[in-house]
Amino acid sequence: MTTLLLQAQQGGQMSFIIMILLMFVVMWFFMIRPQQKRQKEIRNFQNALKAGDKVVIGGGIYGTVRAIDLVTNKVEVEIARGTVISVDRNYVFADATQQQPAQ
């Protein structure tokens, strides 16, 4: 009788462990994996920047890349005619031509 009770308890513990593992797999598949994919796309975009690209930088500012300094990892972005700002390359997030809706 006691062996039956011990086996039932172990079976319950095993199903609990399986449920926890299943929850982790589902969370990874729906939350962590898409975020890692998006970060990889942004990193590839940042590495492929070149002068003349229209970009969106942190804070939602649109501009055009004028120069890239790979040594200091800075990008000069023209945000208005004659107004050039220098930002870290990690703050260039998106291609502005893909961000604007079709009219």
PyMOL CGO cylinders between C-alpha atoms (Angstrom):
from pymol import cmd
from pymol.cgo import CYLINDER

trace = [
    CYLINDER, 0.00, 0.00, 0.00, 2.74, 2.46, 0.93, 0.3, 1, 1, 1, 1, 1, 1,
    CYLINDER, 2.74, 2.46, 0.93, 4.64, 1.67, -2.26, 0.3, 1, 1, 1, 1, 1, 1,
    CYLINDER, 4.64, 1.67, -2.26, 1.54, 2.59, -4.25, 0.3, 1, 1, 1, 1, 1, 1,
    CYLINDER, 1.54, 2.59, -4.25, 1.33, 5.94, -2.49, 0.3, 1, 1, 1, 1, 1, 1,
    CYLINDER, 1.33, 5.94, -2.49, 5.04, 6.64, -3.09, 0.3, 1, 1, 1, 1, 1, 1,
    CYLINDER, 5.04, 6.64, -3.09, 4.69, 5.81, -6.77, 0.3, 1, 1, 1, 1, 1, 1,
    CYLINDER, 4.69, 5.81, -6.77, 1.67, 8.15, -7.06, 0.3, 1, 1, 1, 1, 1, 1,
    CYLINDER, 1.67, 8.15, -7.06, 3.64, 10.98, -5.43, 0.3, 1, 1, 1, 1, 1, 1,
    CYLINDER, 3.64, 10.98, -5.43, 6.59, 10.48, -7.75, 0.3, 1, 1, 1, 1, 1, 1,
    CYLINDER, 6.59, 10.48, -7.75, 4.27, 10.47, -10.76, 0.3, 1, 1, 1, 1, 1, 1,
    CYLINDER, 4.27, 10.47, -10.76, 2.77, 13.76, -9.59, 0.3, 1, 1, 1, 1, 1, 1,
    CYLINDER, 2.77, 13.76, -9.59, 6.20, 15.31, -9.19, 0.3, 1, 1, 1, 1, 1, 1,
    CYLINDER, 6.20, 15.31, -9.19, 7.21, 14.14, -12.64, 0.3, 1, 1, 1, 1, 1, 1,
    CYLINDER, 7.21, 14.14, -12.64, 4.13, 15.67, -14.26, 0.3, 1, 1, 1, 1, 1, 1,
    CYLINDER, 4.13, 15.67, -14.26, 4.82, 18.95, -12.41, 0.3, 1, 1, 1, 1, 1, 1,
    CYLINDER, 4.82, 18.95, -12.41, 8.39, 19.03, -13.77, 0.3, 1, 1, 1, 1, 1, 1,
    CYLINDER, 8.39, 19.03, -13.77, 7.13, 18.28, -17.26, 0.3, 1, 1, 1, 1, 1, 1,
    CYLINDER, 7.13, 18.28, -17.26, 4.58, 21.13, -17.00, 0.3, 1, 1, 1, 1, 1, 1,
    CYLINDER, 4.58, 21.13, -17.00, 7.27, 23.59, -15.89, 0.3, 1, 1, 1, 1, 1, 1,
    CYLINDER, 7.27, 23.59, -15.89, 9.52, 22.55, -18.77, 0.3, 1, 1, 1, 1, 1, 1,
    CYLINDER, 9.52, 22.55, -18.77, 6.64, 22.83, -21.22, 0.3, 1, 1, 1, 1, 1, 1,
    CYLINDER, 6.64, 22.83, -21.22, 5.85, 26.36, -19.97, 0.3, 1, 1, 1, 1, 1, 1,
    CYLINDER, 5.85, 26.36, -19.97, 9.49, 27.37, -20.43, 0.3, 1, 1, 1, 1, 1, 1,
    CYLINDER, 9.49, 27.37, -20.43, 9.57, 26.00, -23.99, 0.3, 1, 1, 1, 1, 1, 1,
    CYLINDER, 9.57, 26.00, -23.99, 6.36, 27.83, -24.91, 0.3, 1, 1, 1, 1, 1, 1,
    CYLINDER, 6.36, 27.83, -24.91, 7.65, 31.09, -23.38, 0.3, 1, 1, 1, 1, 1, 1,
    CYLINDER, 7.65, 31.09, -23.38, 10.94, 30.74, -25.27, 0.3, 1, 1, 1, 1, 1, 1,
    CYLINDER, 10.94, 30.74, -25.27, 9.17, 30.03, -28.55, 0.3, 1, 1, 1, 1, 1, 1,
    CYLINDER, 9.17, 30.03, -28.55, 6.72, 32.95, -28.33, 0.3, 1, 1, 1, 1, 1, 1,
    CYLINDER, 6.72, 32.95, -28.33, 8.72, 35.60, -26.45, 0.3, 1, 1, 1, 1, 1, 1,
    CYLINDER, 8.72, 35.60, -26.45, 12.48, 35.11, -26.38, 0.3, 1, 1, 1, 1, 1, 1,
    CYLINDER, 12.48, 35.11, -26.38, 13.04, 33.72, -29.89, 0.3, 1, 1, 1, 1, 1, 1,
    CYLINDER, 13.04, 33.72, -29.89, 11.22, 36.56, -31.75, 0.3, 1, 1, 1, 1, 1, 1,
    CYLINDER, 11.22, 36.56, -31.75, 13.08, 39.19, -29.71, 0.3, 1, 1, 1, 1, 1, 1,
    CYLINDER, 13.08, 39.19, -29.71, 16.45, 37.59, -30.52, 0.3, 1, 1, 1, 1, 1, 1,
    CYLINDER, 16.45, 37.59, -30.52, 15.50, 37.48, -34.21, 0.3, 1, 1, 1, 1, 1, 1,
    CYLINDER, 15.50, 37.48, -34.21, 14.57, 41.19, -34.18, 0.3, 1, 1, 1, 1, 1, 1,
    CYLINDER, 14.57, 41.19, -34.18, 17.84, 42.13, -32.45, 0.3, 1, 1, 1, 1, 1, 1,
    CYLINDER, 17.84, 42.13, -32.45, 19.79, 40.17, -35.06, 0.3, 1, 1, 1, 1, 1, 1,
    CYLINDER, 19.79, 40.17, -35.06, 17.99, 42.05, -37.87, 0.3, 1, 1, 1, 1, 1, 1,
    CYLINDER, 17.99, 42.05, -37.87, 18.81, 45.41, -36.24, 0.3, 1, 1, 1, 1, 1, 1,
    CYLINDER, 18.81, 45.41, -36.24, 22.47, 44.42, -35.75, 0.3, 1, 1, 1, 1, 1, 1,
    CYLINDER, 22.47, 44.42, -35.75, 22.74, 43.35, -39.43, 0.3, 1, 1, 1, 1, 1, 1,
    CYLINDER, 22.74, 43.35, -39.43, 21.16, 46.67, -40.50, 0.3, 1, 1, 1, 1, 1, 1,
    CYLINDER, 21.16, 46.67, -40.50, 23.60, 48.65, -38.34, 0.3, 1, 1, 1, 1, 1, 1,
    CYLINDER, 23.60, 48.65, -38.34, 26.57, 46.77, -39.80, 0.3, 1, 1, 1, 1, 1, 1,
    CYLINDER, 26.57, 46.77, -39.80, 25.38, 47.42, -43.37, 0.3, 1, 1, 1, 1, 1, 1,
    CYLINDER, 25.38, 47.42, -43.37, 24.97, 51.20, -42.96, 0.3, 1, 1, 1, 1, 1, 1,
    CYLINDER, 24.97, 51.20, -42.96, 26.49, 53.40, -45.65, 0.3, 1, 1, 1, 1, 1, 1,
    CYLINDER, 26.49, 53.40, -45.65, 26.49, 57.10, -46.49, 0.3, 1, 1, 1, 1, 1, 1,
    CYLINDER, 26.49, 57.10, -46.49, 23.23, 58.26, -48.03, 0.3, 1, 1, 1, 1, 1, 1,
    CYLINDER, 23.23, 58.26, -48.03, 20.98, 55.78, -46.19, 0.3, 1, 1, 1, 1, 1, 1,
    CYLINDER, 20.98, 55.78, -46.19, 17.80, 57.26, -44.74, 0.3, 1, 1, 1, 1, 1, 1,
    CYLINDER, 17.80, 57.26, -44.74, 17.48, 56.08, -41.15, 0.3, 1, 1, 1, 1, 1, 1,
    CYLINDER, 17.48, 56.08, -41.15, 15.51, 56.40, -37.92, 0.3, 1, 1, 1, 1, 1, 1,
    CYLINDER, 15.51, 56.40, -37.92, 17.63, 56.96, -34.83, 0.3, 1, 1, 1, 1, 1, 1,
    CYLINDER, 17.63, 56.96, -34.83, 16.75, 56.63, -31.16, 0.3, 1, 1, 1, 1, 1, 1,
    CYLINDER, 16.75, 56.63, -31.16, 13.98, 58.99, -30.14, 0.3, 1, 1, 1, 1, 1, 1,
    CYLINDER, 13.98, 58.99, -30.14, 12.25, 58.66, -33.51, 0.3, 1, 1, 1, 1, 1, 1,
    CYLINDER, 12.25, 58.66, -33.51, 14.41, 61.20, -35.35, 0.3, 1, 1, 1, 1, 1, 1,
    CYLINDER, 14.41, 61.20, -35.35, 14.58, 60.72, -39.12, 0.3, 1, 1, 1, 1, 1, 1,
    CYLINDER, 14.58, 60.72, -39.12, 17.73, 61.62, -41.01, 0.3, 1, 1, 1, 1, 1, 1,
    CYLINDER, 17.73, 61.62, -41.01, 20.26, 60.73, -43.66, 0.3, 1, 1, 1, 1, 1, 1,
    CYLINDER, 20.26, 60.73, -43.66, 23.63, 59.13, -42.92, 0.3, 1, 1, 1, 1, 1, 1,
    CYLINDER, 23.63, 59.13, -42.92, 26.48, 61.44, -43.98, 0.3, 1, 1, 1, 1, 1, 1,
    CYLINDER, 26.48, 61.44, -43.98, 29.52, 59.61, -42.60, 0.3, 1, 1, 1, 1, 1, 1,
    CYLINDER, 29.52, 59.61, -42.60, 30.39, 56.54, -40.55, 0.3, 1, 1, 1, 1, 1, 1,
    CYLINDER, 30.39, 56.54, -40.55, 33.44, 56.33, -38.28, 0.3, 1, 1, 1, 1, 1, 1,
    CYLINDER, 33.44, 56.33, -38.28, 34.14, 52.66, -37.60, 0.3, 1, 1, 1, 1, 1, 1,
    CYLINDER, 34.14, 52.66, -37.60, 36.94, 53.43, -35.13, 0.3, 1, 1, 1, 1, 1, 1,
    CYLINDER, 36.94, 53.43, -35.13, 34.75, 55.38, -32.71, 0.3, 1, 1, 1, 1, 1, 1,
    CYLINDER, 34.75, 55.38, -32.71, 31.52, 53.60, -33.79, 0.3, 1, 1, 1, 1, 1, 1,
    CYLINDER, 31.52, 53.60, -33.79, 29.81, 56.94, -34.51, 0.3, 1, 1, 1, 1, 1, 1,
    CYLINDER, 29.81, 56.94, -34.51, 27.50, 57.90, -37.33, 0.3, 1, 1, 1, 1, 1, 1,
    CYLINDER, 27.50, 57.90, -37.33, 26.95, 61.45, -38.56, 0.3, 1, 1, 1, 1, 1, 1,
    CYLINDER, 26.95, 61.45, -38.56, 23.29, 61.94, -39.44, 0.3, 1, 1, 1, 1, 1, 1,
    CYLINDER, 23.29, 61.94, -39.44, 21.85, 64.99, -41.19, 0.3, 1, 1, 1, 1, 1, 1,
    CYLINDER, 21.85, 64.99, -41.19, 18.46, 65.65, -39.61, 0.3, 1, 1, 1, 1, 1, 1,
    CYLINDER, 18.46, 65.65, -39.61, 17.76, 68.95, -41.38, 0.3, 1, 1, 1, 1, 1, 1,
    CYLINDER, 17.76, 68.95, -41.38, 19.47, 70.89, -44.13, 0.3, 1, 1, 1, 1, 1, 1,
    CYLINDER, 19.47, 70.89, -44.13, 22.85, 71.83, -42.68, 0.3, 1, 1, 1, 1, 1, 1,
    CYLINDER, 22.85, 71.83, -42.68, 22.17, 70.22, -39.30, 0.3, 1, 1, 1, 1, 1, 1,
    CYLINDER, 22.17, 70.22, -39.30, 24.37, 67.18, -38.70, 0.3, 1, 1, 1, 1, 1, 1,
    CYLINDER, 24.37, 67.18, -38.70, 24.44, 65.28, -35.42, 0.3, 1, 1, 1, 1, 1, 1,
    CYLINDER, 24.44, 65.28, -35.42, 26.80, 62.56, -34.33, 0.3, 1, 1, 1, 1, 1, 1,
    CYLINDER, 26.80, 62.56, -34.33, 25.25, 59.47, -32.73, 0.3, 1, 1, 1, 1, 1, 1,
    CYLINDER, 25.25, 59.47, -32.73, 26.48, 56.08, -31.65, 0.3, 1, 1, 1, 1, 1, 1,
    CYLINDER, 26.48, 56.08, -31.65, 25.88, 53.48, -34.36, 0.3, 1, 1, 1, 1, 1, 1,
    CYLINDER, 25.88, 53.48, -34.36, 23.90, 51.35, -31.88, 0.3, 1, 1, 1, 1, 1, 1,
    CYLINDER, 23.90, 51.35, -31.88, 21.19, 54.04, -31.80, 0.3, 1, 1, 1, 1, 1, 1,
    CYLINDER, 21.19, 54.04, -31.80, 20.39, 53.74, -35.50, 0.3, 1, 1, 1, 1, 1, 1,
    CYLINDER, 20.39, 53.74, -35.50, 17.42, 51.39, -35.43, 0.3, 1, 1, 1, 1, 1, 1,
    CYLINDER, 17.42, 51.39, -35.43, 15.62, 51.27, -38.75, 0.3, 1, 1, 1, 1, 1, 1,
    CYLINDER, 15.62, 51.27, -38.75, 15.54, 52.08, -42.43, 0.3, 1, 1, 1, 1, 1, 1,
    CYLINDER, 15.54, 52.08, -42.43, 13.38, 55.20, -42.84, 0.3, 1, 1, 1, 1, 1, 1,
    CYLINDER, 13.38, 55.20, -42.84, 12.22, 54.19, -46.31, 0.3, 1, 1, 1, 1, 1, 1,
    CYLINDER, 12.22, 54.19, -46.31, 10.56, 51.09, -44.84, 0.3, 1, 1, 1, 1, 1, 1,
    CYLINDER, 10.56, 51.09, -44.84, 9.05, 52.97, -41.88, 0.3, 1, 1, 1, 1, 1, 1,
    CYLINDER, 9.05, 52.97, -41.88, 6.96, 55.47, -43.84, 0.3, 1, 1, 1, 1, 1, 1,
    CYLINDER, 6.96, 55.47, -43.84, 3.48, 54.28, -44.85, 0.3, 1, 1, 1, 1, 1, 1,
    CYLINDER, 3.48, 54.28, -44.85, 2.55, 54.26, -48.53, 0.3, 1, 1, 1, 1, 1, 1,
    CYLINDER, 2.55, 54.26, -48.53, 0.40, 57.23, -49.56, 0.3, 1, 1, 1, 1, 1, 1,
]
cmd.load_cgo(trace, "trace")
